[in-house]
Amino acid sequence: MLRSLQFYRLSSKNLLSFKTCYSFYSTKASSPLPQPSFRRFWKNTATKIQNGEVLIQLDGRNLKSPSGKIVKVPKEMELLAHLIALEWDRLPSTSVRQHNLPITSLVSRAIDISQFKKEEKELLSTQLIRFLDTDTILIYSPETEYEGKLLEEQKENWWPLKETFENKLGVQLSYLDGDAGIIAHKQTQETHERIRNWLSSLNSWQLAAFERSVSCCKSFIVSFMILKGYLNSEKAAALTNLELQYQTNRWGSLEDAHEIDNEDLKNKLASSAILSRCIEDMHDKSNEHAH
């Protein structure tokens, strides 16, 4: 399954049913609300290179996004096209669910972002920056909770991420001490400006990958690490769920619910990691050609 693909820094006619039933942001797999679904209406999947881009075809017809745009990727990211084709090829014959298409939805989102006007990109940046103020990695438990053991684990696992983020982006992050109680927490205006400048340097592919991971794990910092290749999806999910995992180890869990939620999170983060590594490979190939 696609969720098993892990990437590390160490390696470098309209489809009406799809447009009607498929949305970018899927509900968690454990949600009690029914998810939109549709039945398989094609037999064969394939990719086609055309004008330096790779298209995905179902029974010879181009795959389109929910917004009606043809789904295509640069020739340098051909692997991504094959992964999309694989998603559609492996879909069951009945009751196709949203979460079966993580790569397709992410690429569709990137294509839409590429058409954004300046104001829309700025709005997206503003929405993403808000996650830094409430970042999971910057909110620590009280020392009195669980005899301080949870706080120890948080500092051991989260603090290095905070420091790496600060060094890479040249910022100083404030964090919320659990002993201070529930108070408002926000980064400085200077930090917000630096982060906004960094976000403006990302292309549509990177923004889509980053947005997906931020919306899933609620951590700007962890999402940065995924985008840069410092964390794989499994480790990122573990760091995001550190407190939940600690509580689970101590008190037990609602086995099915927690397991499904965790697999859903890893699946979504893996799609971001896959796209991030494909972007990196494209840049590497471009640099090779330049030399």
C-alpha positions in Angstrom: 0.0 0.0 0.0 1.1 3.6 -0.6 1.2 4.3 3.1 4.2 2.0 3.4 6.3 4.2 1.3 8.7 6.1 3.5 11.3 8.6 2.3 14.3 9.9 4.2 16.8 12.7 3.8 19.4 10.1 3.3 18.2 9.5 -0.3 17.6 12.0 -2.2 -15.0 13.1 -21.2 -14.9 14.9 -17.6 -14.8 12.5 -14.7 -18.1 13.7 -13.3 -18.2 11.2 -10.4 -14.8 12.3 -9.2 -15.6 16.0 -9.5 -18.9 15.6 -7.7 -17.9 13.2 -4.9 -14.3 14.0 -4.2 -13.0 16.8 -2.0 -9.5 17.9 -1.0 -9.8 17.4 2.7 -11.0 14.0 3.8 -12.6 13.4 7.1 -10.7 11.1 9.5 -11.3 7.5 8.8 -12.8 7.0 12.3 -15.4 9.7 11.8 -19.0 8.5 12.5 -20.2 10.7 9.6 -20.5 8.8 6.3 -17.9 9.8 3.7 -18.8 10.6 0.1 -18.0 7.6 -2.2 -18.4 6.5 -5.8 -18.1 3.3 -7.7 -15.2 2.4 -10.0 -16.2 3.2 -13.6 -12.9 2.5 -15.5 -10.8 -0.6 -16.2 -7.4 0.6 -17.2 -5.0 3.3 -15.8 -2.0 4.6 -17.6 0.4 7.6 -17.8 1.1 9.6 -21.0 4.0 12.1 -21.6 2.9 15.1 -23.6 4.7 18.4 -24.0 7.1 17.8 -21.2 4.4 16.8 -18.8 3.0 13.5 -17.6 -0.8 13.0 -17.7 -2.8 10.3 -15.9 -5.4 8.5 -18.0 -8.4 6.3 -17.1 -9.5 4.2 -20.1 -7.6 6.7 -22.3 -9.3 9.8 -20.8 -7.4 12.4 -18.9 -7.9 12.5 -15.1 -9.3 15.8 -13.9 -9.3 17.4 -10.5 -12.5 18.4 -8.6 -12.1 21.9 -10.1 -12.0 20.5 -13.6 -8.3 20.9 -14.3 -6.3 18.2 -16.0 -4.1 16.4 -13.5 -0.6 16.5 -14.8 3.0 16.8 -13.4 6.3 17.9 -14.8 8.3 15.2 -16.6 11.0 15.5 -13.9 8.3 14.3 -11.4 7.2 11.3 -13.5 7.3 9.0 -10.4 4.5 11.1 -8.9 2.3 10.4 -12.0 2.9 6.7 -11.7 2.0 6.8 -8.0 -1.3 8.6 -8.9 -2.0 6.0 -11.6 -1.3 3.3 -9.0 -3.8 4.8 -6.6 -6.5 4.6 -9.2 -5.5 1.2 -10.4 -5.7 -0.3 -6.9 -9.0 1.2 -6.0 -11.7 -1.4 -5.3 -14.6 -1.9 -7.7 -17.2 -0.6 -5.2 -17.5 2.2 -2.6 -14.4 4.2 -3.4 -13.6 6.5 -0.4 -11.8 9.8 -0.3 -8.9 8.6 1.8 -8.0 6.0 -0.9 -6.6 8.9 -3.0 -4.1 10.9 -0.9 -1.6 11.6 -3.6 -4.3 12.5 -6.2 -5.9 15.0 -3.9 -2.6 16.5 -3.0 -1.6 17.0 -6.6 -5.0 18.4 -7.4 -4.6 20.9 -4.6 -1.1 21.9 -5.9 -2.6 22.5 -9.3 -5.2 24.8 -7.8 -2.7 26.7 -5.7 -0.7 27.3 -8.9 -3.6 29.4 -10.1 -3.9 31.4 -7.0 -3.8 35.2 -7.2 -1.4 37.1 -4.9 -4.2 37.8 -2.4 -5.2 34.1 -2.2 -1.6 33.1 -1.5 -1.2 35.7 1.2 -4.5 34.4 2.8 -3.1 30.9 2.7 0.1 32.0 4.4 -1.8 33.8 7.1 -3.9 30.7 7.8 -0.7 28.5 8.0 1.1 30.9 10.3 -1.6 30.7 12.8 -0.7 27.1 13.4 2.8 28.2 14.7 1.1 30.2 17.5 -0.6 27.0 18.7 2.0 24.5 17.6 1.9 21.2 19.4 5.7 21.2 19.7 5.6 24.5 21.6 3.0 23.6 24.2 4.4 21.7 27.2 2.7 19.8 30.0 2.9 20.9 33.6 5.7 19.5 35.6 3.2 18.1 38.1 1.4 16.0 35.5 2.4 12.3 35.4 5.2 13.1 37.9 6.9 15.2 35.3 7.7 12.2 33.1 5.5 13.4 30.2 7.3 16.8 30.3 10.7 15.0 30.2 9.6 13.1 27.0 8.3 16.3 25.4 11.6 18.1 26.1 13.7 15.2 24.9 11.7 14.7 21.7 10.4 18.2 20.8 13.2 20.6 21.9 15.6 19.5 19.2 12.9 20.1 16.6 12.4 23.6 17.9 16.1 24.4 17.8 16.5 23.0 14.3 13.6 25.1 13.1 15.0 28.2 14.7 18.5 27.7 13.2 17.2 27.0 9.7 14.8 30.0 9.6 16.7 32.4 11.8 13.9 32.9 14.4 13.5 32.7 18.1 10.4 30.9 19.1 8.5 31.4 22.4 6.9 28.4 23.9 4.1 27.8 26.4 5.1 26.4 29.8 2.4 24.1 31.2 3.0 25.4 34.7 1.9 28.9 33.5 -1.6 27.6 33.0 -3.9 28.3 30.0 -2.8 31.7 28.6 -2.8 33.3 25.2 0.3 32.4 23.2 1.6 34.1 20.0 4.9 34.5 18.3 6.4 37.9 17.7 5.7 40.1 14.7 9.3 39.7 13.6 9.0 35.9 13.6 5.7 36.1 11.7 7.4 38.2 9.0 10.3 35.8 8.6 7.9 32.9 8.4 5.8 34.7 5.8 8.9 35.4 3.7 9.8 31.7 3.9 6.3 30.7 2.8 6.4 33.1 -0.1 9.5 31.3 -1.4 7.7 27.9 -1.7 6.2 26.9 -5.0 2.7 25.5 -5.4 3.9 21.8 -5.0 5.7 22.6 -1.7 2.8 24.7 -0.4 0.3 21.9 -1.1 2.5 19.4 0.7 3.1 21.7 3.6 -0.6 22.7 3.9 -1.6 19.0 4.0 0.8 18.1 6.8 0.0 21.2 8.9 -3.7 20.6 8.7 -3.2 17.0 9.7 -0.7 17.2 12.6 -1.5 20.8 13.7 2.2 21.5 13.8 4.0 24.0 11.7 7.4 22.8 13.0 6.8 19.1 12.3 5.5 20.0 8.8 8.6 22.0 8.1 10.7 18.9 9.1 8.7 16.7 6.7 9.0 19.2 3.8 12.8 19.4 4.3 13.2 15.6 4.7 14.3 15.6 8.3 11.4 13.4 9.4 9.6 10.5 7.8 5.8 10.3 8.2 5.9 7.6 10.8 8.2 9.5 13.1 6.3 12.7 12.5 3.0 11.0 13.5 4.7 9.6 16.7 6.0 13.1 17.7 2.6 14.7 17.0 0.8 12.1 19.1 3.4 12.0 21.9 1.0 12.9 24.7 -1.7 10.6 23.4 0.8 7.8 23.2 2.0 8.4 26.7 -1.5 8.3 28.0 -2.2 5.2 26.0 0.8 3.4 27.4 -0.3 4.4 30.9 -4.0 3.9 30.8 -4.7 1.8 27.7 -6.6 2.8 24.6 -9.8 2.5 22.5 -7.8 0.1 20.3 -9.7 0.4 17.0 -10.4 4.1 17.2 -6.8 5.1 18.1 -5.3 2.7 15.6 -7.5 4.0 12.8 -6.8 7.6 13.6 -3.0 7.0 13.7 -3.0 5.1 10.4 -5.0 7.8 8.8 -2.6 10.5 10.1 0.4 8.5 8.9 -1.2 8.0 5.5 -1.8 11.7 5.0 1.6 12.7 6.3 3.2 10.1 4.0 1.5 11.7 1.0 3.1 15.0 2.0 6.5 13.3 2.4 6.2 11.6 -1.0 5.4 14.9 -2.8 8.3 16.7 -0.9 10.8 14.1 -2.0 9.6 14.2 -5.6 10.0 18.0 -5.5 13.5 17.5 -4.2 14.4 15.0 -7.0 13.0 17.5 -9.6 15.3 20.2 -8.2 18.3 17.8 -8.2 17.6 16.9 -11.9 17.3 20.6 -12.8 20.7 21.3 -11.2 22.3 18.4 -13.0 21.1 19.7 -16.3 22.2 23.2 -15.4 25.8 21.9 -15.0 
